[in-house]
Amino acid sequence: MTTAALQAFFTVFLAVFLAELGDKTQLATMLFASDCSAPISKWTIFFAASAALTLSAGIGVVAGSWLGTLVSPRALQLVAGAGFVLIGVWTLYKAWSV
């Protein structure tokens, strides 16, 4: 693996890892794992959640590749950044208005 590929790998890994911490997906997985009434292996829950996240990431890669052929990467970055900022502002607004 080249240095550029390693750098890209760790950048994506860190960004996605940090974004997923405390996410609804993680909380839902924790709920499934905490259900003691179901005689299901925790490994089953782990592999099911891992498969779902892998499929979701795969869809993101395919959609991003397709969008990259239609829209410039800079425009995608601007739209994604603006979307995250708007979600953040909305979240802060909702937190302060309670």
C-alpha positions as CSV (number, residue, x, y, z in Angstrom):
1,M,0.0,0.0,0.0
2,T,1.4,3.4,-0.9
3,T,1.8,6.2,1.6
4,A,-1.1,8.1,-0.1
5,A,-3.3,5.1,0.2
6,L,-2.4,4.6,3.9
7,Q,-3.0,8.2,4.6
8,A,-6.4,8.0,2.9
9,F,-7.3,4.8,4.8
10,F,-6.5,6.3,8.2
11,T,-8.2,9.6,7.4
12,V,-11.4,7.8,6.3
13,F,-11.2,5.4,9.3
14,L,-10.8,8.1,11.8
15,A,-13.5,10.3,10.4
16,V,-16.1,7.5,10.2
17,F,-15.0,6.0,13.6
18,L,-15.5,9.4,15.3
19,A,-18.7,10.1,13.5
20,E,-20.2,6.7,14.5
21,L,-19.4,7.0,18.2
22,G,-22.6,7.6,20.1
23,D,-24.6,7.4,16.9
24,K,-28.1,5.9,16.8
25,T,-26.6,2.9,15.1
26,Q,-24.2,2.3,18.0
27,L,-27.0,2.8,20.5
28,A,-29.3,0.4,18.6
29,T,-26.5,-2.2,18.6
30,M,-26.0,-1.7,22.3
31,L,-29.7,-2.3,22.9
32,F,-29.7,-5.5,20.9
33,A,-26.6,-6.7,22.8
34,S,-28.1,-5.8,26.2
35,D,-31.2,-7.9,25.6
36,C,-30.6,-10.8,28.1
37,S,-34.0,-12.4,27.4
38,A,-33.0,-13.4,23.9
39,P,-30.6,-16.4,23.7
40,I,-28.6,-15.0,20.9
41,S,-24.8,-14.9,20.8
42,K,-23.2,-11.5,21.1
43,W,-21.1,-12.5,18.1
44,T,-24.3,-12.8,16.0
45,I,-25.2,-9.2,16.9
46,F,-21.6,-8.1,16.2
47,F,-21.5,-9.7,12.7
48,A,-25.0,-8.5,11.8
49,A,-24.2,-4.9,12.8
50,S,-20.8,-5.2,11.0
51,A,-22.5,-6.5,7.8
52,A,-25.1,-3.7,7.9
53,L,-22.4,-1.0,8.4
54,T,-20.3,-2.6,5.6
55,L,-23.2,-2.6,3.2
56,S,-24.1,1.0,4.1
57,A,-20.5,2.1,3.5
58,G,-20.5,0.2,0.2
59,I,-23.6,2.1,-0.9
60,G,-21.9,5.3,0.1
61,V,-18.8,4.5,-2.0
62,V,-20.9,3.6,-5.0
63,A,-23.2,6.6,-4.7
64,G,-20.1,8.9,-4.1
65,S,-18.4,7.5,-7.2
66,W,-21.5,7.9,-9.3
67,L,-22.1,11.5,-8.0
68,G,-18.4,12.3,-8.7
69,T,-19.0,11.7,-12.4
70,L,-21.9,14.1,-12.4
71,V,-20.8,16.8,-10.0
72,S,-17.4,18.2,-9.2
73,P,-15.7,16.9,-6.0
74,R,-15.5,20.5,-4.7
75,A,-19.2,21.0,-5.1
76,L,-19.9,17.8,-3.3
77,Q,-17.6,18.9,-0.4
78,L,-19.4,22.3,-0.2
79,V,-22.8,20.7,-0.1
80,A,-21.7,18.0,2.4
81,G,-20.0,20.7,4.6
82,A,-23.1,23.0,4.4
83,G,-25.3,20.0,5.3
84,F,-23.3,19.2,8.4
85,V,-23.2,22.8,9.5
86,L,-27.0,23.1,9.0
87,I,-27.6,19.9,11.0
88,G,-25.3,21.2,13.8
89,V,-27.1,24.6,13.9
90,W,-30.5,22.8,13.9
91,T,-29.3,20.5,16.8
92,L,-28.0,23.5,18.8
93,Y,-31.3,25.4,18.2
94,K,-33.4,22.4,19.3
95,A,-31.2,22.0,22.4
96,W,-31.5,25.6,23.4
97,S,-35.2,25.9,22.7
98,V,-36.2,23.1,25.1
